[in-house]
Amino acid sequence: MDLNEAILGQEYIIKAVDTGGDEEMEGFLFSLGCYSGEPITVVDKKKNLVVSIKDARYSIDPELAASIMI
């Protein structure tokens, strides 16, 4: 399942990042610490998702969240 389907407050392990070959998006996610094996938690869901990765919080849009498999 992708990150859009995550339950609030539950920690997941990133299984894969599938950007459909978009190297810029993949590089951006990697710079946030978003890669296979890394824990991720959805903290809030409104228009965008607020996620916690490595003691930092980021706001990501649903399109970006769809590329993160958990």
Secondary structure, DSSP 8 states (H G I E B T S, - for coil): -BGGG--TT-EEE--EE--TT-HHHHHHHHHHT--TT-EEEEEEESSSEEEEETTEEEEE-HHHHTTEE-
